[in-house]
Amino acid sequence: MFKTVKDMDLAGKTVLVRVDFNCPLQDGKVSDDNRIQAALPTIEYLVEQNAKLVLMSHLGRPKGEVNPELSLAPVAKRLGEILGRDIQMAKDCIGDEVKAQVANLNGGDILVLENLRFHKAEKKDDEAFAQQLASLADAYINDAFGAAHRAHASTHAVAKILPAAAGLLMERELVELGKLLDEPKRPFVAILGGAKVTDKIGVLKNLSKLADHILIGGGMAFTFAKLQGHEIGKSLCEKDLDLCQEIWDEANSHKAKVHLPVDVAISPEFKAMDTRNEVDIDKMPADQMGLDIGSKTIEEFSKIVSTAGTVCWNGPMGAFEMKPFDEGTLKVAQAIAASNAVSVVGGGDSAAAIRQMGLDKEITHVSTGGGASLELLEGKALPGVEVLKQTATA
Ligand code: AMP
């Protein structure tokens, strides 16, 4: 196991906290503050402990160069608005000026370091860079579940230098996602969607061993429909059909029953439409594309979800950004919210759909980590978590 922030005595100490503040920005402002909200329990706990907080994160993909458009300053500002207090912002994440700023912190103060990825060394898991980060503090807390699948200096190397533990968000994510893999209440229903089969190979393989039902929607369903001998017209289809056949065969060789859509909503083009046309999966016209699961499929999937003990959902059921192709995703979200099952939703799009509908309170756990939650469900070890386990037992 790993230690958590509550297992350490951090009163009055300077604590370097890796958070996931990779928030979307619009016109220089945070347009979605979910990731900031998710980090609040750890931040508030440390403030209560009178610790001096040094928060660090990446934002976007500056590729190792300073890019003012990807500054964390708007995030620090939003954090200040949420907490109703002043938050200090550093010009960089390492160096003498930052050290001086840290030295001036009082107990309960919060300083946000500038974007870690302005330095190439961050993504290289560079020891020297990690040493510079570590030199700012007495202890290290990793609360950035969304970045835990990466071995970067701020998620990995630094944990080997300072006394290290998991934050409260990290703990909650690992406990809730871990339950899916360890002792899921049955029947365990996994719902997979999204654009590409290849993104979900590992999850499909692993969950087919663990789940009782796998419901497949979204663009990825069409490749499998084609392998069943159906015309799929202009729908999304993977190039490597041999690989997809292998994945399909393997998924079907384990205990889970794999369900494909029996009908779909179609369109001549990838754009919003005024009317919704649906056909059975074996009647797709060659000049159309499937953009959502159809009504019969929604009914079948919802029925299976209603009997579930555990539901795990990753990926939209259709091109949900465009009406009327959002229906499958929204109705599946409603079915999950209405069920008594332990429910875990991962992945940016499915989590966004749940929040958009105001259903997040009805879900046991909405994960903040897309890639990280997928890798956990694939059965992979996350470098940012493994290093915490090692330091806990060292
Ligand atoms: P992913 O990032 O793999 O979870 O995929 C999410 C994207 O898949 C969304 O932008 C959806 O618009 C898209 N998507 C889902 N179903 C379909 C579909 N049937 N055809 C085309 N795009 C789809």
Boltz pocket constraint, residues with backbone or C-beta under 6 A from the ligand:
constraints:
  - pocket:
      binder: B
      contacts: [[A, 193], [A, 194], [A, 195], [A, 196], [A, 199], [A, 217], [A, 218], [A, 219], [A, 220], [A, 236], [A, 290], [A, 291], [A, 292], [A, 315], [A, 316], [A, 317], [A, 318], [A, 319], [A, 320], [A, 321], [A, 347], [A, 349]]
      max_distance: 6.0
